Amino acid sequence: MDESLSLQSAIDAIDEAASAVANEVERDRLSESSLARLSTVEAELKRSKVALEKILREERR
């Protein structure tokens, strides 16, 4: 179960990071290229979260 807790903590951290990135994008204070890079980062964070959630579900079986 300790690994499950670590995975959940990682998922929570990704949620926080994705939220911070989304907030920066919404503020629209950055250049277009920076906004594009942040959008890419946000998408990568979401993909990582999905992958970790899948692993967590498999571990709980």
HELIX and SHEET records of a PDB file:
HELIX    1   1 ASP A    2  ARG A   27  1                                  26    
HELIX    2   2 GLU A   32  GLU A   59  1                                  28    
END                                                                             
